Amino acid sequence: MERLASFSNDPFDKPPCRGCSSYLTEPYVKCAECGPPPFLLCLQCFTRGFEYKKHQSDHTYEIMTSDFPVLDPNWTAQEEMALLEAVMDCGFGNWQDVANQMCTKSKEECEKHYMKHFINNPLFASTLLNLKQVEEAQHSETAIPFHPADDPPRPTFDSLLSRDMAGYMPARADFVEEFDNYAEWDLRDIDFVEDDSDILHALKIAVVDIYHSRLKERQRRKKIIRDHGLINLRKFQILERRYPKEVQDLYETMRRFARILGPVEHDKFIESHALEFELRREIKRLQEYRAAGITNFCSARTYDHLKKTRDEERLKRTMLSEVLQYIQDSSACQQWLSRQADIDSGLTPAAPVPSNSGRRSAPPLNLTGLPGTEKLNEKEKELCQMVRLVPGAYLEYKAALVNECNKQGGLRLAQARALIKIDVNKTRKIYDFLIREGYITKA
């Protein structure tokens, strides 16, 4: 008993005796018929025949002790546990401190035993090797490695990007507020005691099971965010905008099914539809060539050049060119052109402001050759021309406003102005246009 007690300097590591409430030291007695929880007695209470509720003195019992060899005949199980605990406390290699903490073995014995049975043991080595081979086999079955969120951004707290990332903290790999953030509140007053009735005990177990299901749902949502790279939302939006508008609409519709397919399968699905769209567009272009009587690609290039030139000339020949012949005042002409263009694009024309400076308003922006023009429809092109906004910037502003509207369930003009830092008049025109076309809704 004295030798065993030397390993338990902290008596609070042992459960209390049910009879005298003293802290148990090995060996002690465990009832084989009572429990759970286990019914434990010290040797003194066991010899007195202590009985409590359902426990009787004639019940079968087990003697609990660690005084038996496991890996070495000269080392007991309790000494093995004490060695592992000492190495954990003192660190690997500090064998003198390990021996001092154990008190029963020398420095050389501790080092020799640990190296032989825990470092160079072929049984442990083969087990680790098998685990590594199984892990490699699992990774080899994966066709495409998917790592979309390896390095998420680290925004300042309460910034716009931090709100887009739902308060994600990259250094902790966690969120400021969890999904179902107050799930733990239902457990704060639950305490399992022996005097509980069977019904009350079952109710407490049911509450714990419900809490576990809520934790599983929280982890499931985190896994979806991590697997699909939704933490870095800006990068996700940039990758999404590389598709044509038709494929982007499909991408938005099929996003809710991504959790069912998985990240790799979902990307393959979207890529296959993007390829299908490209093939259909090329087939339509070839059919147009055939209808025009073109049989080789050299003639097709000439046809495309002439068609582009013809479309540009058609845009220039409008009713406005005839009106210019009857208007002599160039300033009034430019104002009338601007108001008429606003009416054509569906925008509310601004009231003419008299100016003594004689300065002319800027002409519509020429979108020919600007990147991103092919992703705009006709109304969006007219808006970019009149607002004098390059297509790439418009697409970025549109994506930001649509994303914020989807998150908030609506968008106010003040929120749009805080989101995109440009001229307030341009922001108002973009905001009105997106509401009129149904891209966003007013809060």
C-alpha positions in Angstrom: 0.0 0.0 0.0 2.8 2.4 0.8 4.4 1.7 -2.6 1.2 2.3 -4.5 0.4 5.4 -2.5 3.6 7.0 -3.7 2.2 7.4 -7.2 -0.9 9.3 -6.2 0.4 12.4 -4.5 -2.8 14.2 -5.5 -5.6 12.2 -3.8 -8.3 14.1 -5.8 -7.4 12.0 -8.8 -9.3 9.1 -7.3 -13.1 8.8 -7.0 -14.5 8.9 -3.5 -15.6 5.9 -1.5 -19.4 5.5 -1.4 -19.3 4.4 2.3 -17.0 6.9 4.1 -16.5 9.5 1.2 -12.7 9.2 1.6 -10.6 9.3 -1.6 -9.8 5.8 -2.9 -6.3 4.4 -3.2 -5.5 1.1 -4.8 -6.5 -1.6 -4.3 -10.2 -0.8 -3.8 -13.4 -2.8 -4.5 -16.0 -2.2 -7.3 -19.4 -3.9 -7.1 -20.0 -6.0 -10.2 -23.8 -5.8 -9.9 -24.5 -2.1 -9.2 -24.1 0.7 -11.6 -23.8 2.7 -13.6 -22.4 4.8 -12.1 -19.9 2.4 -10.6 -20.3 1.6 -6.9 -16.8 1.9 -5.3 -15.8 1.1 -1.8 -12.5 1.3 0.1 -11.2 -1.9 1.8 -12.3 -0.7 5.3 -15.9 -0.2 4.3 -15.9 -3.4 2.3 -14.7 -5.5 5.3 -17.5 -3.9 7.4 -20.1 -5.1 4.9 -21.4 -1.6 4.0 -24.8 -1.6 2.2 -26.5 1.4 0.5 -29.9 1.4 -1.3 -29.8 -1.5 -3.8 -26.3 -2.5 -2.9 -26.0 -5.6 -0.7 -23.0 -7.0 1.1 -23.4 -10.3 -0.7 -23.0 -8.9 -4.2 -20.2 -10.0 -6.4 -17.2 -7.7 -6.6 -14.0 -6.9 -8.4 -10.7 -5.8 -6.9 -9.4 -2.7 -8.7 -5.6 -2.5 -8.9 -2.9 -1.7 -11.4 -0.3 -3.9 -9.7 0.3 -6.2 -12.7 2.8 -6.2 -15.6 1.8 -5.0 -19.1 4.9 -4.6 -21.3 7.7 -5.6 -19.0 7.6 -8.1 -16.0 9.5 -5.7 -13.9 7.1 -2.8 -14.6 3.5 -2.6 -13.3 0.7 -1.0 -15.1 0.6 1.8 -12.6 4.3 2.4 -13.2 3.7 2.5 -16.9 1.1 5.2 -16.5 3.3 7.1 -14.1 6.1 7.0 -16.7 3.9 8.4 -19.4 2.6 11.1 -17.1 6.1 12.1 -16.0 7.4 12.3 -19.6 4.4 14.5 -20.5 5.1 16.8 -17.5 8.9 17.0 -17.7 9.4 16.6 -21.5 11.0 13.9 -23.6 14.8 13.6 -22.8 14.6 15.0 -19.2 15.1 11.5 -17.7 16.5 12.7 -14.4 13.3 14.8 -13.7 11.2 11.9 -14.9 13.0 9.5 -12.4 12.6 12.1 -9.6 8.8 12.3 -10.3 8.4 8.5 -10.4 10.6 7.8 -7.3 10.7 4.0 -8.0 12.9 3.8 -11.1 16.3 5.2 -11.9 17.1 7.6 -14.8 18.7 4.8 -16.9 15.7 2.5 -16.3 13.2 5.1 -17.3 15.1 6.0 -20.5 15.7 2.4 -21.5 12.1 1.3 -20.9 10.6 4.2 -22.7 12.8 3.9 -25.8 12.3 0.1 -26.0 8.6 -0.1 -25.5 7.2 3.3 -26.7 9.7 4.5 -29.4 11.3 1.4 -30.9 8.5 -1.1 -30.4 7.8 -2.9 -33.7 4.2 -3.4 -32.7 3.5 0.3 -32.5 5.6 1.0 -35.6 3.6 -1.5 -37.7 0.3 0.0 -36.4 1.4 3.5 -37.3 2.6 2.3 -40.7 -0.7 0.6 -41.4 -2.6 3.8 -40.4 -0.4 5.9 -42.7 -1.0 3.5 -45.6 -4.7 3.5 -45.1 -4.7 7.4 -45.1 -2.6 7.5 -48.3 -5.0 5.0 -49.9 -7.9 7.3 -49.0 -6.2 10.3 -50.5 -5.2 8.5 -53.6 -8.9 7.8 -54.4 -9.6 11.5 -54.6 -9.2 12.6 -58.2 -9.0 16.4 -57.7 -7.6 18.0 -54.6 -9.9 20.8 -53.5 -8.3 23.5 -51.4 -10.3 26.7 -52.1 -9.8 28.5 -48.7 -6.2 27.8 -47.8 -5.4 31.4 -46.9 -8.5 33.4 -45.9 -8.1 37.1 -45.5 -7.7 38.7 -42.1 -9.9 41.8 -42.1 -10.2 44.2 -39.2 -13.0 43.6 -36.7 -16.4 45.0 -37.7 -15.3 46.0 -41.2 -17.3 45.3 -44.3 -15.2 42.3 -45.3 -15.4 40.9 -41.7 -19.2 41.1 -41.9 -19.1 39.4 -45.3 -17.1 36.6 -43.6 -19.8 36.3 -40.8 -17.2 37.3 -38.2 -14.8 34.6 -39.1 -11.5 34.7 -37.2 -8.7 33.0 -39.3 -6.3 32.9 -36.4 -8.7 30.8 -34.3 -10.5 29.1 -37.3 -13.8 30.0 -35.6 -16.6 32.5 -35.8 -17.5 35.4 -33.4 -21.0 34.0 -33.2 -21.7 30.3 -33.8 -24.8 28.9 -35.5 -27.4 28.4 -32.8 -25.2 30.4 -30.5 -27.2 29.9 -27.3 -27.6 26.1 -27.6 -25.6 25.6 -24.4 -28.0 27.6 -22.3 -30.4 24.6 -22.2 -27.8 22.6 -20.3 -26.6 25.1 -17.7 -29.2 24.1 -15.0 -29.0 20.3 -15.7 -27.4 18.2 -13.0 -27.5 14.4 -12.8 -28.0 13.3 -9.2 -28.7 9.8 -7.7 -32.1 10.8 -6.3 -33.6 11.6 -9.7 -36.6 9.5 -10.8 -36.4 7.4 -13.9 -38.6 9.9 -15.8 -36.6 12.9 -14.8 -33.4 11.0 -15.7 -34.8 10.1 -19.1 -35.8 13.7 -19.7 -32.3 15.0 -18.9 -30.8 12.4 -21.3 -33.2 13.6 -24.0 -32.1 17.2 -23.5 -28.5 16.2 -23.8 -29.3 14.2 -27.0 -31.1 17.3 -28.4 -28.0 19.4 -27.6 -25.8 16.9 -29.4 -27.9 17.1 -32.5 -27.7 20.9 -32.5 -23.9 20.6 -32.2 -23.9 18.2 -35.2 -25.8 20.8 -37.2 -23.3 23.5 -36.3 -20.4 21.3 -37.4 -22.2 20.4 -40.6 -22.6 24.0 -41.6 -19.0 24.7 -40.8 -17.9 21.8 -42.9 -20.0 23.1 -45.9 -18.4 26.6 -45.5 -14.9 25.1 -45.3 -15.3 22.6 -48.1 -16.8 25.0 -50.6 -14.5 28.0 -49.8 -17.3 30.3 -48.7 -15.2 32.0 -46.0 -13.3 34.0 -48.6 -16.5 35.4 -50.1 -14.7 38.0 -52.4 -12.6 35.3 -54.0 -15.7 33.1 -54.4 -17.4 36.0 -56.2 -14.5 36.6 -58.5 -14.4 33.0 -59.5 -18.1 33.1 -60.1 -17.9 36.1 -62.4 -15.6 34.4 -64.8 -18.7 32.6 -66.2 -21.1 34.1 -68.8 -24.3 35.6 -67.4 -26.4 32.6 -68.4 -24.1 30.3 -66.5 -23.9 32.7 -63.5 -27.7 32.5 -63.3 -27.5 28.7 -63.2 -24.7 28.9 -60.6 -26.9 31.1 -58.4 -29.8 28.7 -58.8 -27.8 25.5 -58.1 -25.9 26.9 -55.2 -28.4 25.5 -52.7 -27.7 22.0 -53.9 -23.9 22.3 -53.5 -24.1 20.7 -50.0 -25.6 17.6 -51.5 -23.1 17.1 -54.3 -20.0 18.1 -52.5 -17.4 20.7 -53.6 -15.6 18.7 -56.4 -18.8 17.3 -57.9 -20.5 20.7 -57.7 -17.7 22.3 -59.6 -17.7 19.6 -62.2 -21.4 20.1 -62.7 -21.1 23.9 -63.2 -18.0 23.4 -65.5 -19.9 20.9 -67.6 -22.8 23.4 -68.1 -20.4 26.2 -68.9 -18.9 24.0 -71.5 -22.3 23.1 -72.9 -23.2 26.8 -73.1 -20.0 27.5 -75.0 -20.7 24.7 -77.4 -24.2 25.8 -78.0 -23.0 29.4 -78.7 -20.4 28.1 -81.2 -23.0 25.9 -82.9 -25.3 28.9 -83.2 -22.4 31.0 -84.7 -21.6 28.2 -87.2 -25.3 28.0 -88.2 -25.3 31.8 -88.7 -22.3 31.4 -91.0 -24.0 28.6 -93.0 -27.2 30.7 -93.3 -25.0 33.6 -94.8 -23.4 31.2 -97.3 -20.0 31.1 -95.7 -18.1 27.9 -96.1 -14.6 28.7 -94.7 -13.2 30.5 -91.6 -11.3 33.1 -93.7 -14.6 34.4 -95.0 -16.1 34.1 -91.5 -13.5 36.5 -90.1 -14.4 39.0 -92.8 -18.1 38.5 -92.1 -17.5 39.2 -88.3 -15.6 42.3 -89.0 -18.2 43.7 -91.4 -21.0 42.7 -89.0 -19.3 44.6 -86.1 -18.8 47.7 -88.3 -22.4 47.5 -89.4 -23.7 47.3 -85.9 -21.6 50.3 -84.8 -23.0 52.4 -87.7 -26.5 51.3 -86.8 -26.0 52.6 -83.3 -24.8 55.9 -84.6 -27.7 56.4 -87.0 -30.6 57.2 -84.7 -33.3 59.8 -84.6 -31.1 62.0 -82.6 -28.8 62.7 -85.6 -31.7 64.2 -87.5 -32.6 66.5 -84.6 -29.1 67.9 -84.6 -29.8 69.6 -87.9 -32.4 71.8 -86.4 -30.7 72.7 -83.1 -28.1 75.4 -83.3 -27.3 75.7 -79.5 -24.7 73.0 -78.8 -25.2 73.2 -75.0 -29.0 72.7 -75.3 -28.4 69.9 -77.7 -26.2 68.0 -75.3 -28.7 68.5 -72.5 -31.6 67.2 -74.7 -29.5 64.2 -75.7 -28.8 63.3 -72.1 -32.4 63.6 -71.1 -33.5 61.6 -74.1 -30.9 58.9 -73.3 -32.1 58.7 -69.7 -35.7 58.2 -70.9 -34.7 55.5 -73.4 -32.8 53.6 -70.7 -35.7 53.9 -68.3 -34.0 56.3 -65.8 -35.7 59.3 -64.4 -34.4 62.3 -66.3 -32.8 65.0 -64.1 -34.2 68.5 -64.3 -31.9 70.8 -66.4 -29.8 73.0 -64.2 -29.0 76.4 -65.8 -25.3 77.1 -65.8 -23.5 80.3 -66.7 -20.2 78.6 -67.2 -21.2 77.4 -70.7 -19.5 74.0 -69.9 -20.8 71.1 -71.9 -21.9 67.8 -70.4 -19.7 64.8 -71.0 -20.8 62.7 -74.0 -21.8 59.0 -73.6 -19.0 56.6 -72.9 -17.8 54.5 -75.9 -17.8 50.8 -74.7 -16.1 49.4 -77.8 -13.2 47.2 -76.8 -13.6 47.7 -73.0 -13.3 44.4 -71.1 -16.5 43.0 -69.7 -18.8 44.6 -72.3 -19.8 41.2 -73.7 -21.3 40.3 -70.2 -23.7 43.2 -70.3 -27.2 43.2 -71.8 -28.4 46.1 -73.9 -30.0 48.0 -71.0 -26.8 47.6 -68.9 -24.7 48.9 -71.8 -26.9 52.0 -72.1 -26.6 52.6 -68.4 -22.8 52.3 -68.5 -22.7 54.7 -71.5 -24.8 57.4 -69.8 -23.3 57.1 -66.3 -19.8 56.8 -67.9 -18.9 53.7 -66.0 -16.6 51.0 -67.4 -18.3 47.5 -67.5 -15.8 45.9 -65.2 -16.5 48.4 -62.4 -20.3 48.1 -63.0 -20.2 44.3 -62.7 -18.3 44.6 -59.4 -20.7 47.2 -58.0 -23.7 45.1 -59.2 -22.3 41.9 -57.5 -21.7 43.8 -54.2 -25.2 45.3 -54.2 -26.9 42.0 -55.1 -24.9 40.1 -52.5 -25.7 42.6 -49.7 -29.4 42.6 -50.8 -29.5 38.8 -50.6 -28.0 38.9 -47.1 -30.2 41.7 -45.7 -33.4 40.8 -47.6 -33.5 44.2 -49.1 -31.3 47.3 -49.7 -31.7 51.0 -49.0 -30.0 53.7 -51.0 -28.0 54.8 -48.0 -26.6 51.3 -47.7 -25.7 51.2 -51.4 -23.9 54.5 -51.1 -21.9 53.2 -48.1 -21.1 50.0 -50.0 -19.7 51.5 -53.2 -17.7 54.7 -52.7 -18.4 56.6 -56.0 -20.3 59.7 -57.0 -23.7 59.8 -55.2 -25.6 60.6 -58.5 -24.0 57.5 -60.2 -24.9 55.4 -57.2 -28.5 56.6 -57.3 -28.8 55.7 -61.0 -27.2 52.3 -60.6 -29.5 51.6 -57.5 -32.7 52.7 -59.4 -31.7 50.6 -62.4 -31.1 47.4 -60.4 -34.4 47.8 -58.6 -36.3 48.4 -61.8 -34.7 45.4 -63.5 -35.4 43.1 -60.5 -31.8 42.4 -59.5 -32.4 43.9 -56.0 -35.3 44.9 -53.8 -35.9 48.0 -51.8 -35.8 47.5 -48.0 
